[in-house]
Amino acid sequence: MIAFVLALAWQADRRRLLLLLADAVLATAGTGMALAALRAGLHQAAGRPSGLSGLLVPVLVLGALGVATTALGAARTVTSALLTLSMQRTVMHQVVTASAAAPLRCFDDPAFHDRLARITSTATTQLPAMTTRLLQLLSLTGGLLMAGGTLLLTGWWLAPLAALVSWPLVRAARTSNAEQYALSAELAETTRRRRYLEQLLTGRREAAEIRAFQLATPLLDRWNHAYTGEYTRRLHLQHRTAWRRFRATLTSQAILAALLAALAAAVHTRLLTLASAGTALAALLMLETRFRTTTLTLATTGSSLQFIQDLRQFLHQHHPGHRPGQPATQSTATGTPHSPTADRGCAELRLEHVDFTYPGTPTPALSDICITIPAGHTIALVGPNGSGKSTLAKIIAGLYEPDTGTLSRDGRPVHNPQTLRDGCTVVFQDFLRYWLSAADNIALGRLTTDTIDPDRLRQAAHDAGAHTLIQRLPNGYDTTLAKELTGGTELSAGQWQRIATARAFYRNAPLLILDEPTASLDPEAETRLYHHIQHHRQNHTTILIAHRLAATRNADHIYVLENGRITEHGPPQQLLSTGGRYAAMYHAQATGYQTNTTPTNSTPSNGHPYHGPDELHLPVASGLDEKTANHYANAARALLEQPPESDPATSPRTHESAP
């Protein structure tokens, strides 16, 4: 562990580490010189009791050593603080890198989050402090050797007895260290819950709902309850530690008193001269002080060592190169979105008898999944909430590895899921809203260099219907999308969804996965988005997850999931004609767009009957104003009337961005 800590310090700032090592050596030399000067002065005084001129040189040496010690102490404080900052940066970089390389599955395990919280605390506080303590121990060890050597020269029999002075403190410290680590592990989840409540009570995004539901008082009560429980446990530990240390200190002081009595007896029996006894007394007191300081330092060091061992194992376990078979050109830690596999184009994907269960969950999220996704096809995944659609999409994207079964690409089994991630882009339901500029929010889709392709960026924004809204922002594409930052602005949910979709289009990967991509879009923006997807389908394989089933009518194949299993699948026309689960869900939604007038039983060009486009409207009585109702009715007509392979260029709607 010590080598691991010093190696990290060397990597962070070797120059300042060397300066602190030199300081420790100088401190040791200073201790030796001080004891030698004291011994010489005492012998001079004993040899010439009537004259004090012999004490002048030792006194001047001791004074100079005191000044030098003060100066070195000030320099040590500054150098140590700068080394701490460098180490925090270096170690947190490694922790973040390892965390980013950890499989997505880890983030579904509460124990992983407990460990990550401990690791983060260790990286920012324990490890830099540990480096300082190790250097302090080096200096203390040198002082102990000097004091111990002086004691051996004056009264060798006192040295082994002096070593016993700190033994009770060492034993007490070891017990306290073990208790401290165990309690920290026990309270990890409690601490995370408390910090989550703090975020709810202080965060901007949470502020509106907290006030709307008047949750401040009940949440604050829960925070107080969590804090009280944590405080009580830590208070009891501190009481036990203090009482244990008090008893150990009393024992140590008793041993020291016995040593002083033995020293007095040695002088009385003339076993030691008065000068030698004075030197031995100074060495003994220095030895006791340094023993005590060393013991306290070892106590905190021993506690930190357990946390640092945890940190070391975490960095090794989730190191980017830890995974067997990892390609040399790809960094899983950074998730580099470009590698040779990213340009292979569309490929057929096949899942055979795939099962998946989340950590700590007894019920499988997916069971016996068999799916074939031909290259260039559009596949729709539908089903009720919690049926496993998003989990299946994450397996296809290479974010989860199945527990059992096989996943193949163009007939070859996929052993490294990174090859799937390289050629895939995903729009999640819970996409991230980065505190960055609008341009960066989009370019993060494929940020291979620091340079952003402006033409590609604007094309992606235009295709997602985001270009116009970005142009209307105060600084256009350079506007920061975060109210929490100076000069930033906030977008609506629908506008954010367009930004997230533009990010996926900017990536331009062969496989496009859309998980409820229009949940927050207005009807016209939704229609234009699906037109764009249809227009570019020959260059991409698309997997669509949607609860608005009208959006799935142009899919080549639909898979219906319930309770983690595929219950039916086939082309849309076939599923509608068989009257199964898909048809029931589809018609349940369609009734919301129909009136009670006599159906016309007309059949549009795509062959799917409905009750006539003129009857598709949402009554104002449903709670929508007439303009909004007409928007939804128009969107429904467009989606139901367009043929499966319609070209958006011939559609009555344009590719202009939604206002």
C-alpha positions in Angstrom: 0.0 0.0 0.0 2.8 2.4 0.9 4.4 1.8 -2.5 1.0 2.4 -4.2 0.6 5.7 -2.4 4.1 7.0 -3.1 3.8 5.9 -6.8 0.6 8.0 -7.1 2.4 11.0 -5.4 5.3 10.6 -7.8 3.0 10.5 -10.8 1.1 13.6 -9.5 4.1 15.9 -8.6 7.5 14.3 -8.3 9.3 17.6 -7.8 7.4 18.5 -4.6 7.5 14.9 -3.4 11.3 15.0 -3.6 11.3 18.3 -1.7 9.3 16.8 1.1 11.6 13.7 1.2 14.6 16.0 1.5 12.8 17.9 4.3 12.3 14.7 6.2 16.0 13.9 5.8 17.0 17.3 7.0 14.6 17.0 10.0 16.3 13.8 11.0 19.7 15.3 10.7 18.6 18.3 12.7 17.4 16.0 15.5 20.8 14.3 15.6 22.7 17.6 15.7 20.4 18.9 18.5 21.1 15.9 20.7 24.8 16.0 19.9 24.9 19.7 20.8 23.0 19.1 24.0 25.3 16.3 25.0 28.4 18.3 24.3 27.1 21.3 26.2 26.2 19.2 29.3 29.7 17.5 29.3 31.3 21.0 29.0 29.3 22.2 31.9 30.0 19.2 34.0 33.8 19.4 33.2 34.0 23.1 34.0 31.2 24.0 36.4 32.6 27.5 37.1 32.6 28.6 33.5 29.8 29.0 31.0 31.9 29.9 27.9 31.9 26.2 26.8 28.1 26.4 26.5 28.2 29.2 23.9 28.8 27.0 20.8 26.1 24.4 21.7 23.6 27.1 22.5 24.3 28.8 19.2 23.9 25.5 17.4 20.6 24.8 19.1 19.4 28.3 18.2 20.4 28.0 14.6 18.6 24.6 14.4 15.5 26.2 15.9 15.4 28.9 13.2 16.1 26.4 10.4 13.3 24.1 11.8 10.8 27.0 11.7 11.7 27.9 8.1 11.5 24.3 7.0 8.2 23.9 8.7 6.7 26.9 6.7 8.1 25.6 3.4 6.8 22.1 4.3 3.3 23.4 4.8 3.1 25.1 1.4 4.8 22.2 -0.5 2.5 19.7 1.1 -0.6 21.7 0.2 0.4 21.9 -3.4 1.2 18.2 -3.5 -2.2 17.5 -2.1 -3.9 19.5 -4.9 -1.9 17.6 -7.5 -2.7 14.3 -6.0 -6.4 15.0 -5.8 -6.5 15.8 -9.5 -4.4 12.8 -10.5 -6.3 10.3 -8.3 -9.8 11.6 -9.2 -8.9 11.4 -12.9 -8.2 7.7 -12.3 -11.3 7.2 -10.3 -13.5 8.8 -12.9 -11.8 6.9 -15.7 -12.3 3.6 -13.8 -15.9 4.5 -13.1 -16.6 5.3 -16.7 -15.0 1.9 -17.7 -17.3 0.0 -15.2 -20.0 -2.0 -16.9 -23.5 -0.4 -16.9 -24.7 -3.3 -14.8 -22.6 -2.1 -11.9 -24.7 1.0 -11.6 -27.8 -1.0 -10.9 -26.2 -2.4 -7.8 -26.5 -0.4 -4.5 -23.3 -1.9 -3.2 -21.4 -0.4 -6.1 -22.7 3.1 -5.3 -21.7 2.6 -1.6 -18.2 1.6 -2.7 -18.0 4.4 -5.2 -18.9 6.9 -2.5 -16.1 5.6 -0.3 -13.7 5.6 -3.2 -14.4 9.2 -4.0 -13.9 10.3 -0.4 -10.7 8.3 -0.3 -9.4 9.9 -3.5 -10.1 13.5 -2.4 -9.2 13.3 1.3 -7.6 10.1 2.6 -5.0 9.5 -0.1 -3.4 13.0 -0.1 -3.5 13.0 3.7 -1.9 9.5 3.7 1.0 10.9 1.6 1.6 13.6 4.1 1.5 11.1 7.0 4.0 8.8 5.3 6.4 11.7 4.9 5.8 12.7 8.5 6.4 9.1 9.6 9.7 9.1 7.7 10.8 12.2 9.6 9.5 10.7 12.9 11.3 7.5 12.2 14.6 9.3 11.7 14.1 11.2 15.0 13.3 7.9 16.8 16.5 6.4 15.4 18.6 9.4 16.5 17.0 9.5 20.0 17.2 5.8 20.3 20.9 5.8 19.3 21.6 8.5 21.9 19.8 6.5 24.5 21.8 3.4 23.6 25.1 5.3 24.0 24.1 6.6 27.4 22.1 3.8 28.9 21.4 0.9 26.6 19.2 -0.9 29.0 16.7 2.0 28.8 16.1 1.6 25.0 14.0 -1.6 25.0 12.0 -0.3 28.0 11.3 3.0 26.2 9.8 1.0 23.3 7.1 -0.3 25.6 5.8 3.2 26.3 3.8 3.3 23.1 2.6 -0.3 22.9 -0.7 0.4 24.6 -1.4 3.2 22.2 -0.6 1.1 19.2 -2.9 -1.6 20.3 -5.8 0.8 21.0 -5.3 2.5 17.6 -5.5 -0.9 15.7 -8.9 -1.6 17.3 -10.2 1.8 16.6 -9.1 1.6 13.0 -11.1 -1.6 12.4 -14.2 -0.1 14.0 -13.9 3.1 12.0 -13.7 1.3 8.7 -16.6 -1.1 9.6 -18.8 1.8 10.6 -18.1 3.7 7.3 -19.1 0.7 5.3 -22.3 0.3 7.3 -23.3 3.9 7.0 -22.5 4.2 3.3 -26.0 3.9 2.0 -27.5 6.0 4.8 -25.0 8.8 3.9 -26.0 8.5 0.2 -29.7 8.7 1.2 -29.1 11.8 3.3 -27.1 13.5 0.4 -29.9 12.7 -2.0 -32.4 14.5 0.3 -30.0 17.4 0.4 -30.1 17.5 -3.4 -33.9 17.4 -3.4 -34.0 20.3 -0.9 -31.3 22.5 -2.7 -31.5 21.6 -6.4 -33.0 23.9 -9.0 -34.7 21.2 -11.1 -36.4 19.8 -7.9 -37.4 23.2 -6.6 -40.7 23.6 -8.4 -42.1 20.2 -7.4 -40.9 20.5 -3.9 -42.8 23.7 -3.5 -45.9 22.5 -5.5 -46.4 19.6 -3.2 -45.1 21.4 -0.1 -42.5 18.7 0.5 -39.8 20.9 2.2 -41.0 20.1 5.8 -41.5 16.3 5.4 -38.3 15.9 3.5 -36.4 18.0 6.0 -37.8 15.7 8.8 -36.5 12.7 6.9 -33.1 14.4 6.5 -33.0 15.1 10.2 -33.9 11.5 11.0 -31.1 10.2 8.7 -28.6 12.6 10.1 -29.5 11.9 13.7 -29.1 8.2 13.2 -25.7 8.7 11.5 -24.6 11.2 14.1 -25.6 8.8 17.0 -23.6 5.9 15.5 -20.5 8.1 15.0 -20.8 9.6 18.5 -20.8 6.2 20.1 -17.7 5.2 18.1 -15.9 8.4 19.2 -16.8 7.7 22.9 -15.4 4.2 22.6 -12.3 5.5 20.9 -11.7 8.2 23.4 -12.1 5.9 26.4 -9.8 3.3 24.8 -7.2 6.0 24.1 -7.5 7.3 27.7 -6.8 3.9 29.2 -3.9 3.4 26.8 -2.4 6.8 27.6 -2.6 6.1 31.4 -0.8 2.8 30.9 1.9 4.5 28.7 2.4 7.3 31.3 2.8 4.7 34.0 5.5 2.9 32.0 7.2 6.3 31.4 7.1 7.1 35.1 8.8 3.8 35.8 11.5 4.6 33.3 12.2 8.0 34.9 12.4 6.4 38.3 14.9 3.9 36.9 16.9 6.7 35.4 16.9 8.5 38.8 18.0 5.3 40.5 20.9 4.9 38.0 22.1 8.4 38.8 21.8 7.7 42.5 23.8 4.5 42.3 26.3 6.3 40.0 25.5 3.9 37.2 25.2 7.0 35.1 26.9 10.4 35.4 24.8 13.5 35.8 25.7 14.7 32.3 24.9 11.3 30.8 21.7 11.1 32.8 20.7 14.6 31.5 21.4 13.5 27.9 19.5 10.3 28.5 16.6 12.2 30.0 16.4 14.5 26.9 16.6 11.5 24.6 14.0 9.6 26.6 11.5 12.5 26.6 12.1 13.1 22.9 11.7 9.4 22.3 8.5 9.3 24.2 7.1 12.4 22.4 8.0 11.0 19.0 6.7 7.5 19.9 3.4 9.1 20.9 3.2 11.2 17.7 4.2 8.2 15.6 1.5 6.2 17.3 -1.2 8.8 16.6 0.0 9.1 13.0 0.0 5.3 12.6 -3.5 5.3 14.0 -4.9 7.5 11.3 -2.6 5.9 8.7 -3.9 2.4 9.6 -7.5 3.6 9.2 -6.7 5.1 5.8 -4.9 2.0 4.6 -8.1 0.0 4.5 -9.8 2.7 2.4 -6.8 3.0 0.2 -6.8 -0.8 -0.3 -10.4 -0.5 -1.4 -9.4 2.3 -3.8 -6.5 0.2 -5.3 -8.8 -2.8 -5.9 -11.4 -0.5 -7.5 -8.9 1.1 -9.9 -7.5 -2.3 -10.8 -10.9 -4.0 -11.2 -12.3 -1.3 -13.5 -9.2 -0.3 -15.3 -9.8 0.3 -19.0 -7.4 -2.5 -19.9 -8.7 -5.0 -17.4 -11.3 -6.6 -19.6 -9.8 -9.7 -21.4 -9.8 -9.3 -25.1 -10.0 -5.5 -25.1 -8.9 -4.1 -28.5 -5.9 -2.0 -28.2 -7.4 0.8 -30.3 -10.4 1.3 -28.1 -10.7 2.9 -24.7 -13.7 1.7 -22.8 -13.0 4.2 -20.1 -13.6 7.2 -22.2 -16.1 5.5 -24.4 -14.3 6.8 -27.5 -17.1 7.0 -30.1 -14.9 6.2 -33.1 -13.0 3.0 -33.9 -12.6 0.8 -36.9 -15.8 -1.0 -36.1 -17.8 2.2 -36.2 -17.6 2.4 -40.0 -18.6 -1.1 -40.9 -22.1 0.0 -41.9 -25.3 -1.8 -41.2 -25.1 -5.4 -40.0 -27.6 -8.1 -39.1 -28.0 -8.6 -35.4 -29.3 -11.7 -33.9 -30.2 -12.5 -30.3 -30.8 -16.1 -29.4 -32.3 -17.3 -26.1 -31.1 -14.2 -24.2 -31.8 -13.9 -20.5 -31.0 -10.9 -18.2 -31.6 -10.2 -14.5 -30.7 -6.9 -12.7 -28.4 -7.2 -9.7 -30.4 -7.9 -6.5 -33.6 -8.6 -8.4 -35.1 -12.1 -8.2 -37.3 -11.8 -11.3 -35.6 -11.8 -14.7 -36.1 -8.6 -16.8 -35.8 -10.6 -20.0 -36.4 -14.3 -20.6 -35.6 -16.4 -23.7 -35.5 -13.5 -26.1 -35.0 -14.5 -29.7 -34.8 -11.6 -32.2 -33.4 -11.1 -35.7 -32.7 -7.5 -36.8 -31.8 -7.4 -40.6 -29.5 -4.7 -41.7 -31.3 -1.6 -42.8 -34.7 -2.6 -41.3 -36.8 -0.7 -38.9 -37.8 -2.8 -35.8 -40.3 -1.7 -33.3 -40.5 -2.8 -29.7 -43.8 -2.3 -28.0 -45.5 -3.4 -24.8 -46.7 -2.1 -21.4 -44.4 -0.3 -19.0 -41.9 -2.6 -17.4 -42.1 -5.2 -20.1 -38.3 -5.1 -20.8 -38.2 -2.9 -23.9 -35.5 -0.5 -22.7 -33.5 -3.3 -21.2 -33.5 -5.2 -24.5 -32.5 -2.0 -26.3 -29.5 -1.6 -24.0 -28.4 -5.2 -24.6 -28.6 -4.6 -28.4 -26.6 -1.4 -27.9 -23.9 -3.3 -26.0 -24.6 -1.5 -22.7 -25.6 -4.7 -20.9 -24.2 -8.2 -21.4 -26.8 -11.0 -21.3 -26.6 -13.5 -18.5 -27.3 -16.4 -20.9 -27.8 -16.7 -24.7 -25.8 -15.3 -27.6 -25.7 -12.1 -29.5 -24.2 -12.2 -33.0 -23.3 -9.6 -35.6 -23.4 -10.8 -39.2 -23.3 -14.4 -37.9 -20.3 -13.9 -35.7 -20.8 -14.0 -31.9 -20.1 -10.7 -30.1 -17.5 -11.2 -27.3 -16.8 -7.6 -26.6 -19.8 -5.3 -26.4 -17.7 -2.3 -27.2 -17.9 -3.3 -30.8 -21.7 -2.8 -30.6 -21.4 0.5 -28.9 -19.0 1.8 -31.6 -21.6 1.4 -34.3 -24.7 2.5 -32.3 -26.4 5.7 -31.3 -29.2 5.9 -28.7 -31.8 8.4 -27.7 -32.8 7.4 -24.2 -36.1 8.2 -22.4 -34.1 9.9 -19.7 -31.5 11.5 -21.9 -28.9 13.8 -20.2 -29.1 17.6 -20.2 -25.5 18.7 -20.2 -24.5 22.0 -18.7 -22.8 22.9 -21.9 -23.4 25.0 -25.0 -26.0 24.0 -27.5 -23.2 23.1 -30.0 -21.4 20.9 -27.4 -24.7 19.2 -26.4 -25.1 18.1 -30.0 -21.4 17.4 -30.8 -21.0 15.1 -27.8 -22.6 12.5 -30.1 -19.2 12.0 -31.7 -16.6 14.1 -29.9 -13.5 12.4 -31.4 -11.5 15.6 -31.4 -11.8 19.1 -30.0 -12.9 20.3 -33.4 -16.7 20.4 -34.2 -17.8 20.1 -37.8 -20.2 23.1 -38.0 -21.9 21.9 -41.2 -22.6 18.5 -39.8 -23.7 20.0 -36.5 -26.3 22.3 -38.2 -27.5 19.4 -40.4 -28.1 17.2 -37.4 -29.9 20.1 -35.6 -32.0 20.7 -38.7 -33.0 17.0 -39.1 -34.0 16.9 -35.4 -36.0 20.1 -35.7 -33.7 22.0 -33.3 -31.9 24.4 -35.7 -34.6 27.2 -35.5 -35.0 27.1 -31.8 -31.2 27.2 -31.3 -30.9 30.2 -33.6 -33.4 32.0 -31.4 -31.3 31.5 -28.3 -29.4 34.6 -27.0 -26.0 33.3 -28.3 -27.2 30.8 -30.8 -25.2 27.6 -30.8 -22.9 29.1 -28.2 -25.7 29.5 -25.6 -25.1 27.6 -22.4 -28.1 25.3 -21.7 -28.3 25.6 -18.0 -30.0 28.3 -15.9 -27.6 27.4 -13.0 -24.7 28.9 -14.9 -24.2 32.6 -15.6 -25.6 33.6 -19.0 -27.3 30.2 -19.4 -30.8 29.5 -20.5 -33.3 26.7 -20.0 -35.2 24.7 -22.6 -38.6 23.1 -22.4 -38.8 19.3 -22.3 -39.7 19.1 -26.0 -36.9 21.4 -27.0 -34.4 19.3 -24.9 -35.7 16.2 -26.7 -34.9 17.7 -30.1 -31.3 18.5 -28.8 -30.9 14.9 -27.7 -32.2 13.6 -31.1 -29.8 16.0 -32.9 -27.0 14.5 -30.8 -27.9 11.0 -32.1 -28.1 12.3 -35.7 -24.7 14.0 -35.3 -23.2 10.6 -34.3 -24.5 9.1 -37.5 -24.0 5.5 -36.5 -25.3 2.5 -38.5 -27.6 1.4 -35.7 -30.1 4.0 -34.4 -32.1 3.2 -31.2 -34.9 5.5 -30.3 -36.5 5.0 -26.9 -39.7 7.1 -26.8 -38.0 9.8 -29.0 -41.1 11.9 -29.3 -42.6 11.7 -25.8 -42.2 15.5 -25.3 -42.6 16.6 -29.0 -45.5 18.5 -30.4 -47.4 16.6 -33.2 -45.9 18.4 -36.1 -42.3 17.9 -34.8 -43.1 14.3 -34.2 -44.3 13.8 -37.7 -41.2 15.5 -39.2 -38.9 13.4 -37.1 -40.5 10.1 -38.3 -40.4 11.4 -41.9 -36.6 12.0 -41.5 -36.1 8.5 -40.1 -38.1 6.9 -42.9 -36.1 9.0 -45.5 -32.7 7.7 -44.2 -33.8 4.2 -43.3 -31.8 2.6 -46.2 -28.6 3.8 -44.5 -29.4 2.8 -41.0 -30.9 0.0 -38.9 -33.5 1.5 -36.6 -35.0 0.2 -33.4 -38.0 2.1 -32.2 -39.6 1.9 -28.8 -42.9 3.8 -28.7 -46.1 3.8 -26.8 -47.7 5.9 -29.6 -48.4 2.9 -31.8 -49.3 5.0 -34.8 -45.5 5.6 -35.1 -44.9 1.9 -35.5 -47.0 1.5 -38.6 -44.0 1.8 -40.9 -41.8 -0.6 -39.1 -40.7 -3.7 -41.0 -41.3 -5.9 -38.0 -42.8 -5.4 -34.5 -41.9 -7.4 -31.4 -44.5 -7.2 -28.5 -43.0 -7.8 -25.0 -44.8 -8.6 -21.8 -43.1 -9.5 -18.5 -39.8 -9.8 -20.2 -40.9 -12.2 -22.9 -41.9 -11.8 -26.5 -45.5 -12.7 -26.8 -46.0 -11.9 -30.5 -44.1 -10.5 -33.5 -44.6 -9.8 -37.1 -45.2 -7.0 -39.7 -47.7 -4.4 -38.6 -50.4 -5.5 -41.0 -50.2 -9.1 -39.8 -50.4 -8.1 -36.1 -53.4 -5.9 -36.8 -55.2 -8.6 -38.7 -54.6 -11.3 -36.1 -56.3 -9.3 -33.3 -53.7 -10.0 -30.7 -52.1 -7.8 -28.0 -50.7 -5.3 -30.5 -54.0 -4.8 -32.3 -55.8 -4.3 -28.9 -53.3 -1.6 -27.8 -53.4 0.0 -31.2 -57.2 0.3 -31.4 -57.4 1.4 -27.8 -55.3 4.4 -28.7 -57.2 5.0 -32.0 -60.5 5.4 -30.2 -59.2 8.6 -28.7 -59.0 10.2 -32.1 -62.5 9.0 -33.3 -66.0 10.5 -32.8 -69.2 8.6 -32.4 -70.3 9.2 -36.0 -70.9 6.3 -38.4 -67.5 4.9 -39.6 -66.7 5.2 -43.3 -64.6 2.1 -43.3 -62.3 3.8 -45.7 -58.9 2.3 -46.4 -55.8 4.6 -47.0 -52.9 3.8 -49.2 -51.1 1.8 -46.6 -53.9 -0.7 -46.3 -54.8 0.0 -42.6 -58.5 0.7 -42.1 -59.6 3.5 -39.8 -62.7 5.6 -39.5 -61.8 8.3 -42.0 -59.4 11.2 -41.7 -62.2 13.7 -41.3 -63.3 12.0 -38.2 -59.9 12.1 -36.5 -60.0 14.9 -34.0 -59.8 15.4 -30.3 -62.9 17.1 -28.9 -62.4 20.2 -27.0 -64.3 18.6 -24.1 -61.3 16.3 -23.6 -59.5 19.2 -21.9 -57.6 20.5 -25.0 -58.2 23.8 -26.7 -59.4 23.7 -30.3 -56.0 24.6 -31.7 -54.1 21.9 -29.8 -56.8 19.3 -30.6 -56.4 20.1 -34.3 -52.6 19.7 -34.0 -53.0 16.2 -32.7 -55.7 15.4 -35.3 -53.5 16.6 -38.1 -50.6 14.5 -36.8 -52.7 11.4 -36.6 -54.0 11.9 -40.2 -50.4 12.3 -41.5 -49.1 9.2 -39.7 -52.1 7.1 -40.7 -52.2 8.2 -44.3 -48.5 8.0 -45.2 -47.5 4.8 -47.1 -44.9 2.6 -45.4 -42.1 3.6 -47.7 -43.2 7.2 -48.3 -40.5 9.8 -49.2 -40.7 12.9 -47.0 -39.9 14.9 -50.1 -43.3 14.0 -51.5 -45.1 14.4 -48.1 -47.4 17.4 -47.7 -45.2 18.4 -44.7 -41.8 20.0 -45.1 -38.4 19.5 -43.4 -38.4 22.9 -41.8 -37.8 23.1 -38.2 -40.8 23.3 -35.9 -41.3 26.7 -34.4 
